[in-house]
Amino acid sequence: MRLIALFSLALLGACMSPKVLVDQDFTGNNRTTKLIIQKTSDGTFDTYVRVCTLIETGQERDCADTLVLSNVTPGSVY
């Protein structure tokens, strides 16, 4: 409950909507691939693919976001 309250406050105080993780997969032995969406100021959504390198401790490094879809209208992909 406390986490939800903190997350809600962070959303209210943020200028831009946060990126939301939709899917994650491991690519090879040392890479992760994530599908991320973000709501834009005009009510549409942008979709990104994030590729990161995993180091020995399991942490992600050298992440790169690539925009693959922009200005997607909610409900248009169903």
Backbone as CSV, one residue per row, in Angstrom:
resi,resn,N_x,N_y,N_z,CA_x,CA_y,CA_z,C_x,C_y,C_z
1,MET,0.824,-1.187,0.000,0.000,0.000,0.000,0.870,1.255,0.000
2,ARG,1.928,1.222,0.799,2.828,2.369,0.879,3.505,2.600,-0.470
3,LEU,3.880,1.517,-1.154,4.534,1.630,-2.457,3.597,2.262,-3.479
4,ILE,2.335,1.892,-3.444,1.363,2.464,-4.380,1.205,3.957,-4.131
5,ALA,1.161,4.361,-2.869,1.036,5.778,-2.535,2.254,6.567,-3.012
6,LEU,3.439,6.029,-2.801,4.656,6.709,-3.262,4.703,6.801,-4.773
7,PHE,4.284,5.735,-5.444,4.270,5.735,-6.905,3.275,6.771,-7.425
8,SER,2.116,6.872,-6.787,1.110,7.855,-7.192,1.622,9.279,-7.028
9,LEU,2.303,9.543,-5.922,2.866,10.875,-5.704,3.940,11.199,-6.729
10,ALA,4.735,10.228,-7.071,5.775,10.447,-8.076,5.153,10.775,-9.431
11,LEU,4.057,10.108,-9.759,3.383,10.388,-11.022,2.792,11.789,-11.047
12,LEU,2.226,12.216,-9.944,1.632,13.545,-9.890,2.681,14.642,-10.008
13,GLY,3.863,14.409,-9.465,4.898,15.423,-9.481,5.760,15.416,-10.733
14,ALA,5.636,14.409,-11.544,6.488,14.290,-12.729,5.940,15.132,-13.871
15,CYS,6.848,15.705,-14.642,6.445,16.485,-15.805,6.044,15.575,-16.955
16,MET,6.734,14.477,-17.111,6.487,13.549,-18.199,6.097,12.196,-17.628
17,SER,5.244,11.501,-18.331,4.825,10.173,-17.876,6.014,9.232,-17.850
18,PRO,6.014,8.299,-16.893,7.126,7.347,-16.830,7.014,6.312,-17.948
19,LYS,8.129,5.701,-18.244,8.125,4.603,-19.198,7.695,3.348,-18.458
20,VAL,6.782,2.587,-19.042,6.206,1.412,-18.405,6.693,0.159,-19.131
21,LEU,7.254,-0.774,-18.370,7.755,-2.028,-18.926,6.585,-2.916,-19.316
22,VAL,6.570,-3.388,-20.560,5.502,-4.250,-21.055,5.988,-5.685,-21.166
23,ASP,7.223,-5.883,-21.609,7.764,-7.229,-21.805,9.280,-7.177,-21.661
24,GLN,9.869,-8.302,-21.248,11.320,-8.409,-21.106,11.744,-9.790,-21.539
25,ASP,12.915,-9.870,-22.176,13.427,-11.152,-22.643,14.953,-11.104,-22.607
26,PHE,15.560,-12.273,-22.471,17.016,-12.380,-22.531,17.417,-12.716,-23.961
27,THR,18.403,-11.998,-24.461,18.895,-12.194,-25.813,20.343,-12.625,-25.723
28,GLY,20.616,-13.870,-25.995,21.976,-14.381,-25.861,22.351,-14.538,-24.402
29,ASN,23.638,-14.606,-24.133,24.130,-14.822,-22.772,24.246,-13.555,-21.950
30,ASN,24.370,-12.403,-22.600,24.647,-11.194,-21.819,23.843,-9.969,-22.266
31,ARG,22.645,-10.159,-22.769,21.813,-9.025,-23.193,20.371,-9.216,-22.735
32,THR,19.712,-8.101,-22.453,18.274,-8.109,-22.205,17.602,-7.189,-23.209
33,THR,16.391,-7.530,-23.571,15.580,-6.721,-24.465,14.260,-6.441,-23.763
34,LYS,13.859,-5.169,-23.722,12.624,-4.776,-23.053,11.755,-3.974,-24.004
35,LEU,10.447,-4.188,-23.918,9.475,-3.398,-24.657,8.848,-2.429,-23.668
36,ILE,8.903,-1.139,-23.984,8.494,-0.086,-23.054,7.537,0.864,-23.761
37,ILE,6.473,1.294,-23.051,5.578,2.310,-23.609,5.599,3.544,-22.712
38,GLN,5.299,4.683,-23.311,5.245,5.943,-22.571,4.129,6.800,-23.151
39,LYS,3.288,7.343,-22.264,2.201,8.216,-22.695,2.767,9.597,-22.980
40,THR,2.355,10.181,-24.087,2.818,11.510,-24.464,1.857,12.566,-23.927
41,SER,2.222,13.818,-24.063,1.406,14.910,-23.531,0.082,15.064,-24.271
42,ASP,-0.005,14.604,-25.520,-1.258,14.734,-26.273,-2.164,13.505,-26.158
43,GLY,-1.820,12.563,-25.267,-2.687,11.410,-25.010,-2.401,10.187,-25.848
44,THR,-1.420,10.257,-26.728,-1.033,9.083,-27.505,0.126,8.380,-26.793
45,PHE,0.582,7.271,-27.360,1.651,6.495,-26.744,2.818,6.308,-27.701
46,ASP,4.025,6.283,-27.128,5.236,5.935,-27.876,5.718,4.583,-27.365
47,THR,6.263,3.771,-28.259,6.770,2.444,-27.903,8.267,2.400,-28.189
48,TYR,9.019,1.912,-27.208,10.477,1.829,-27.307,10.934,0.389,-27.111
49,VAL,12.083,0.061,-27.701,12.788,-1.179,-27.399,14.081,-0.769,-26.707
50,ARG,14.327,-1.333,-25.518,15.537,-1.038,-24.753,16.410,-2.299,-24.743
51,VAL,17.646,-2.162,-25.202,18.614,-3.265,-25.197,19.724,-2.905,-24.220
52,CYS,20.009,-3.826,-23.274,21.033,-3.600,-22.255,22.016,-4.763,-22.233
53,THR,23.234,-4.473,-21.804,24.253,-5.496,-21.600,24.259,-5.883,-20.129
54,LEU,24.291,-7.191,-19.857,24.374,-7.685,-18.484,25.834,-7.905,-18.114
55,ILE,26.213,-7.474,-16.893,27.559,-7.746,-16.408,27.506,-8.930,-15.443
56,GLU,28.640,-9.349,-14.925,28.745,-10.556,-14.107,27.843,-10.536,-12.873
57,THR,27.584,-9.361,-12.310,26.757,-9.261,-11.106,25.262,-9.268,-11.407
58,GLY,24.886,-9.285,-12.680,23.481,-9.285,-13.064,22.908,-7.905,-13.301
59,GLN,23.724,-6.870,-13.139,23.261,-5.505,-13.380,23.290,-5.200,-14.867
60,GLU,22.404,-4.287,-15.270,22.344,-3.873,-16.671,23.212,-2.640,-16.886
61,ARG,23.948,-2.630,-17.970,24.817,-1.497,-18.342,24.620,-1.182,-19.816
62,ASP,25.035,-0.006,-20.215,25.040,0.418,-21.610,23.684,0.200,-22.276
63,CYS,22.615,0.666,-21.640,21.273,0.527,-22.189,21.039,1.573,-23.285
64,ALA,20.350,1.152,-24.329,20.016,2.050,-25.428,18.540,1.883,-25.772
65,ASP,17.800,3.005,-25.773,16.386,2.999,-26.142,16.251,3.365,-27.617
66,THR,15.394,2.626,-28.322,15.110,2.901,-29.720,13.606,3.068,-29.885
67,LEU,13.177,4.200,-30.404,11.767,4.455,-30.651,11.325,3.640,-31.860
68,VAL,10.307,2.783,-31.685,9.842,1.951,-32.796,8.452,2.346,-33.279
69,LEU,7.609,2.909,-32.412,6.291,3.426,-32.794,6.066,4.734,-32.063
70,SER,5.499,5.716,-32.751,5.212,6.980,-32.085,3.786,7.421,-32.394
71,ASN,3.218,8.159,-31.453,1.881,8.722,-31.595,0.817,7.665,-31.878
72,VAL,0.846,6.574,-31.135,-0.144,5.512,-31.279,-1.384,5.893,-30.487
73,THR,-2.526,5.885,-31.138,-3.790,6.222,-30.496,-4.262,5.036,-29.651
74,PRO,-4.650,5.272,-28.396,-5.141,4.164,-27.556,-6.340,3.472,-28.213
75,GLY,-6.314,2.150,-28.210,-7.401,1.373,-28.807,-7.226,1.071,-30.275
76,SER,-6.266,1.691,-30.934,-6.105,1.479,-32.377,-5.371,0.182,-32.707
77,VAL,-4.749,-0.438,-31.720,-3.985,-1.657,-31.993,-4.720,-2.910,-31.544
78,TYR,-5.954,-2.787,-31.083,-6.705,-3.949,-30.617,-7.509,-4.565,-31.721
